[in-house]
């Protein structure tokens, strides 16, 4: 009886070690569509304050996009 329980334990250990999970992975939620921002062009002919304003506007647009992406990621957790 002792050998039988040892053999069963060994078979269970080796039998479970080689199994592979082939189940499909389900996504918790549909990822919302986050539109890309329309960035302002940086022209070389503009003055320094105009260039700076374009850069700041682009920064704020990209910051909004990052916030929306983070909220979408939190929803899907």
DSSP file (Angstrom, degrees, kcal/mol; ACC not computed):
  #  RESIDUE AA STRUCTURE BP1 BP2  ACC     N-H-->O    O-->H-N    N-H-->O    O-->H-N    TCO  KAPPA ALPHA  PHI   PSI    X-CA   Y-CA   Z-CA
    1    1 A X     >        0   0    0      0, 0.0     4,-1.9     0, 0.0     5,-0.2   0.000 360.0 360.0 360.0 -35.5    0.0    0.0    0.0
    2    2 A X  H  >  +     0   0    0      1,-0.2     4,-1.6     2,-0.2     5,-0.1   0.909 360.0  46.7 -64.2 -43.3    2.9    2.3    0.8
    3    3 A X  H  > S+     0   0    0      1,-0.2     4,-2.5     2,-0.2    -1,-0.2   0.859 108.7  56.5 -67.1 -35.9    4.4    1.8   -2.7
    4    4 A X  H  > S+     0   0    0      1,-0.2     4,-2.3     2,-0.2    -1,-0.2   0.918 107.6  47.0 -63.3 -43.6    1.1    2.4   -4.3
    5    5 A X  H  X S+     0   0    0     -4,-1.9     4,-2.1     2,-0.2    -1,-0.2   0.848 112.3  50.9 -68.4 -33.8    0.6    5.8   -2.7
    6    6 A X  H  X S+     0   0    0     -4,-1.6     4,-2.3     2,-0.2    -2,-0.2   0.920 111.2  47.8 -68.0 -42.6    4.2    6.8   -3.7
    7    7 A X  H  X S+     0   0    0     -4,-2.5     4,-2.5     2,-0.2    -2,-0.2   0.903 111.9  49.6 -64.1 -41.9    3.6    5.7   -7.3
    8    8 A X  H  X S+     0   0    0     -4,-2.3     4,-2.3     2,-0.2    -1,-0.2   0.913 110.9  49.9 -63.7 -42.5    0.3    7.7   -7.4
    9    9 A X  H  X S+     0   0    0     -4,-2.1     4,-2.2     2,-0.2    -2,-0.2   0.907 112.0  47.7 -63.0 -42.3    2.0   10.8   -5.9
   10   10 A X  H  X S+     0   0    0     -4,-2.3     4,-2.5     2,-0.2     5,-0.3   0.910 111.5  50.1 -65.6 -42.3    4.8   10.6   -8.5
   11   11 A X  H  X S+     0   0    0     -4,-2.5     4,-2.4     1,-0.2    -2,-0.2   0.893 110.7  49.8 -63.7 -39.1    2.3   10.1  -11.4
   12   12 A X  H  X S+     0   0    0     -4,-2.3     4,-1.8     2,-0.2    -1,-0.2   0.911 111.5  48.6 -65.8 -41.3    0.3   13.1  -10.2
   13   13 A X  H  X S+     0   0    0     -4,-2.2     4,-1.1     1,-0.2    -2,-0.2   0.939 118.7  37.7 -64.5 -47.1    3.4   15.3  -10.0
   14   14 A X  H  X S+     0   0    0     -4,-2.5     4,-0.8     1,-0.2    -1,-0.2   0.805 113.9  56.5 -76.3 -28.7    4.6   14.4  -13.4
   15   15 A X  H  < S+     0   0    0     -4,-2.4     3,-0.2    -5,-0.3    -1,-0.2   0.870 112.0  41.4 -70.0 -36.1    1.2   14.3  -15.0
   16   16 A X  H >< S+     0   0    0     -4,-1.8     3,-0.9    -5,-0.2    -1,-0.2   0.710 103.6  68.6 -83.1 -21.6    0.4   17.9  -14.0
   17   17 A X  H 3< S+     0   0    0     -4,-1.1    -1,-0.2     1,-0.2    -2,-0.2   0.797 100.8  45.2 -70.6 -28.3    3.8   19.2  -14.8
   18   18 A X  T 3< S+     0   0    0     -4,-0.8    -1,-0.2    -3,-0.2     2,-0.2   0.338  83.1 117.4-101.7   8.7    3.5   18.8  -18.6
   19   19 A X    <   -     0   0    0     -3,-0.9     2,-0.4    -4,-0.1    -3,-0.0  -0.504  48.1-155.3 -77.2 145.3   -0.1   20.2  -19.1
   20   20 A X        -     0   0    0     -2,-0.2     2,-0.6     2,-0.0    -2,-0.1  -0.964  14.3-128.7-120.8 138.2   -0.5   23.3  -21.2
   21   21 A X        +     0   0    0     -2,-0.4    -2,-0.0     1,-0.1     0, 0.0  -0.756  28.4 172.2 -87.5 121.7   -3.4   25.7  -20.9
   22   22 A X        +     0   0    0     -2,-0.6     2,-0.2     2,-0.0    -1,-0.1  -0.098  31.4 129.7-120.2  33.8   -5.0   26.3  -24.3
   23   23 A X        -     0   0    0      1,-0.1     2,-0.1     0, 0.0    -2,-0.0  -0.607  64.2-104.8 -86.3 148.6   -8.0   28.3  -23.2
   24   24 A X        -     0   0    0     -2,-0.2     2,-0.5     1,-0.1    -1,-0.1  -0.426  30.4-123.5 -70.8 149.5   -8.7   31.6  -25.0
   25   25 A X        -     0   0    0     -2,-0.1     2,-0.4     0, 0.0    -1,-0.1  -0.836  24.3-149.5 -96.1 125.8   -7.9   34.7  -23.1
   26   26 A X        -     0   0    0     -2,-0.5     2,-0.4     2,-0.0     3,-0.0  -0.774   9.0-131.6 -99.0 138.8  -10.9   37.0  -22.6
   27   27 A X        -     0   0    0     -2,-0.4     3,-0.1     1,-0.1    49,-0.0  -0.715  13.2-137.9 -86.2 136.7  -10.6   40.8  -22.4
   28   28 A X  S    S-     0   0    0     -2,-0.4     2,-0.3    48,-0.2    -1,-0.1   0.877  77.5  -1.3 -64.2 -38.9  -12.5   42.3  -19.5
   29   29 A X  S    S-     0   0    0     47,-0.1     2,-0.4    -3,-0.0    -1,-0.1  -0.950  80.3 -90.3-148.2 165.3  -13.8   45.2  -21.4
   30   30 A X        -     0   0    0     -2,-0.3     2,-0.4    -3,-0.1    -2,-0.0  -0.675  46.8-120.2 -78.0 127.6  -13.8   46.9  -24.8
   31   31 A X        -     0   0    0     -2,-0.4    42,-0.1     1,-0.1    -1,-0.1  -0.560  31.5-122.1 -72.2 124.0  -11.0   49.4  -25.0
   32   32 A X        -     0   0    0     -2,-0.4     2,-0.5    40,-0.1    -1,-0.1  -0.290  24.8-105.7 -67.8 152.8  -12.5   52.8  -25.7
   33   33 A X        -     0   0    0     39,-0.0     2,-0.6     1,-0.0    -1,-0.1  -0.678  32.6-166.1 -80.1 121.3  -11.4   54.8  -28.7
   34   34 A X        -     0   0    0     -2,-0.5     2,-0.1    -3,-0.0    31,-0.0  -0.937  17.7-136.0-110.1 112.3   -9.1   57.6  -27.8
   35   35 A X        -     0   0    0     -2,-0.6     2,-0.2     1,-0.1    -2,-0.0  -0.364  18.2-115.3 -70.1 145.3   -8.7   60.1  -30.7
   36   36 A X        -     0   0    0      1,-0.1     2,-0.1    -2,-0.1    -1,-0.1  -0.566  36.2-112.0 -74.5 140.7   -5.3   61.4  -31.5
   37   37 A X        -     0   0    0     -2,-0.2     2,-1.0     1,-0.1    -1,-0.1  -0.434  20.0-120.6 -74.2 149.0   -5.0   65.1  -31.0
   38   38 A X        -     0   0    0     -2,-0.1     2,-0.1    23,-0.0    -1,-0.1  -0.792  36.7-148.9 -88.7 103.3   -4.5   67.4  -33.9
   39   39 A X        -     0   0    0     -2,-1.0     2,-0.3     1,-0.1    16,-0.1  -0.394  13.8-111.4 -78.5 149.8   -1.2   69.0  -33.1
   40   40 A X        -     0   0    0     14,-0.3     2,-0.1    -2,-0.1    -1,-0.1  -0.592  36.1-114.1 -77.6 137.8   -0.3   72.6  -34.1
   41   41 A X        -     0   0    0     -2,-0.3     2,-0.9     1,-0.1    -1,-0.1  -0.438  18.6-133.7 -72.9 146.7    2.4   72.8  -36.8
   42   42 A X        -     0   0    0     -2,-0.1     2,-0.3    12,-0.1    -1,-0.1  -0.854  25.7-167.5-102.5 101.2    5.7   74.4  -35.7
   43   43 A X    >   -     0   0    0     -2,-0.9     3,-0.8     1,-0.1     8,-0.0  -0.684  22.2-145.2 -90.7 141.0    6.7   76.8  -38.5
   44   44 A X  T 3  S+     0   0    0     -2,-0.3    -1,-0.1     1,-0.2     7,-0.1   0.706  97.6  64.7 -73.9 -20.1   10.1   78.3  -38.6
   45   45 A X  T 3  S+     0   0    0      2,-0.0    -1,-0.2    -3,-0.0     2,-0.1   0.622  84.3  95.9 -80.2 -11.5    8.7   81.6  -40.0
   46   46 A X  S <  S-     0   0    0     -3,-0.8     2,-0.1     1,-0.1    -4,-0.0  -0.342  81.4-104.9 -77.3 160.2    6.8   82.3  -36.8
   47   47 A X     >  -     0   0    0      1,-0.1     4,-2.4    -2,-0.1     5,-0.2  -0.307  36.2-100.3 -76.9 167.8    8.1   84.5  -34.0
   48   48 A X  H  > S+     0   0    0      1,-0.2     4,-2.6     2,-0.2     5,-0.2   0.908 121.6  49.5 -59.1 -46.4    9.4   83.0  -30.7
   49   49 A X  H  > S+     0   0    0      1,-0.2     4,-2.2     2,-0.2    -1,-0.2   0.883 111.4  50.2 -62.4 -35.7    6.2   83.7  -28.7
   50   50 A X  H  > S+     0   0    0      2,-0.2     4,-2.1     1,-0.2    -1,-0.2   0.908 111.6  48.0 -67.5 -40.8    4.1   82.1  -31.5
   51   51 A X  H  X S+     0   0    0     -4,-2.4     4,-2.5     2,-0.2    -2,-0.2   0.925 112.0  49.9 -62.9 -43.9    6.3   79.0  -31.5
   52   52 A X  H  X S+     0   0    0     -4,-2.6     4,-2.5     1,-0.2    -2,-0.2   0.893 109.4  51.3 -62.3 -40.1    6.2   78.8  -27.7
   53   53 A X  H  X S+     0   0    0     -4,-2.2     4,-2.5     2,-0.2    -1,-0.2   0.899 109.9  49.7 -64.7 -40.3    2.4   79.0  -27.8
   54   54 A X  H  X S+     0   0    0     -4,-2.1     4,-2.5     2,-0.2   -14,-0.3   0.907 111.0  49.4 -63.5 -42.3    2.2   76.2  -30.4
   55   55 A X  H  X S+     0   0    0     -4,-2.5     4,-2.3     2,-0.2    -2,-0.2   0.917 112.3  47.7 -64.4 -42.6    4.5   74.0  -28.2
   56   56 A X  H  X S+     0   0    0     -4,-2.5     4,-2.4     2,-0.2    -2,-0.2   0.903 111.3  50.5 -65.1 -41.0    2.4   74.7  -25.1
   57   57 A X  H  X S+     0   0    0     -4,-2.5     4,-2.2     2,-0.2    -2,-0.2   0.919 111.3  48.6 -63.0 -42.8   -0.8   73.9  -27.0
   58   58 A X  H  X S+     0   0    0     -4,-2.5     4,-2.5     1,-0.2    -2,-0.2   0.903 110.0  52.7 -62.4 -41.0    0.6   70.7  -28.2
   59   59 A X  H  X S+     0   0    0     -4,-2.3     4,-2.2     1,-0.2    -2,-0.2   0.928 110.3  46.8 -60.7 -45.9    1.8   69.8  -24.7
   60   60 A X  H  X S+     0   0    0     -4,-2.4     4,-2.0     2,-0.2    -1,-0.2   0.871 111.7  51.1 -67.3 -36.0   -1.7   70.3  -23.3
   61   61 A X  H  X S+     0   0    0     -4,-2.2     4,-1.9     2,-0.2    -1,-0.2   0.921 112.4  46.1 -65.1 -43.1   -3.3   68.3  -26.0
   62   62 A X  H  X S+     0   0    0     -4,-2.5     4,-2.2     1,-0.2    -2,-0.2   0.855 109.8  54.8 -67.4 -34.3   -0.9   65.4  -25.4
   63   63 A X  H  X S+     0   0    0     -4,-2.2     4,-2.1     2,-0.2    -1,-0.2   0.896 107.5  49.8 -65.7 -40.0   -1.5   65.7  -21.7
   64   64 A X  H  X S+     0   0    0     -4,-2.0     4,-2.3     2,-0.2    -2,-0.2   0.903 109.8  51.7 -62.7 -41.4   -5.3   65.4  -22.2
   65   65 A X  H  X S+     0   0    0     -4,-1.9     4,-2.3     1,-0.2    -2,-0.2   0.908 108.8  50.1 -63.0 -41.8   -4.7   62.3  -24.4
   66   66 A X  H  X S+     0   0    0     -4,-2.2     4,-2.3     1,-0.2    -1,-0.2   0.907 109.9  50.9 -63.4 -41.6   -2.5   60.7  -21.7
   67   67 A X  H  X S+     0   0    0     -4,-2.1     4,-2.2     2,-0.2    -1,-0.2   0.907 110.6  48.7 -62.9 -41.4   -5.2   61.3  -19.1
   68   68 A X  H  X S+     0   0    0     -4,-2.3     4,-2.2     1,-0.2    -2,-0.2   0.896 111.4  50.1 -65.8 -39.2   -7.9   59.7  -21.3
   69   69 A X  H  X S+     0   0    0     -4,-2.3     4,-2.0     2,-0.2    -2,-0.2   0.886 110.3  50.0 -66.0 -38.4   -5.7   56.7  -22.0
   70   70 A X  H  X S+     0   0    0     -4,-2.3     4,-2.3     2,-0.2    -2,-0.2   0.901 110.5  49.6 -66.8 -40.1   -5.0   56.3  -18.2
   71   71 A X  H  X S+     0   0    0     -4,-2.2     4,-2.0     2,-0.2    -2,-0.2   0.907 110.7  50.3 -64.2 -40.7   -8.8   56.5  -17.5
   72   72 A X  H  X S+     0   0    0     -4,-2.2     4,-1.3     1,-0.2    -1,-0.2   0.879 110.5  50.0 -63.7 -37.2   -9.4   53.9  -20.2
   73   73 A X  H  < S+     0   0    0     -4,-2.0     4,-0.4     1,-0.2    -2,-0.2   0.888 109.3  51.2 -68.8 -39.2   -6.7   51.6  -18.7
   74   74 A X  H >< S+     0   0    0     -4,-2.3     3,-1.0     1,-0.2    -2,-0.2   0.871 106.4  55.2 -65.6 -36.3   -8.3   52.0  -15.2
   75   75 A X  H 3< S+     0   0    0     -4,-2.0    -1,-0.2     1,-0.2    -2,-0.2   0.872 107.6  49.8 -63.6 -36.6  -11.7   51.0  -16.5
   76   76 A X  T 3<        0   0    0     -4,-1.3   -48,-0.2     1,-0.2    -1,-0.2   0.463 360.0 360.0 -85.6  -0.9  -10.4   47.8  -18.0
   77   77 A X    <         0   0    0     -3,-1.0    -1,-0.2    -4,-0.4    -2,-0.1   0.510 360.0 360.0 -77.0 360.0   -8.6   46.7  -14.8
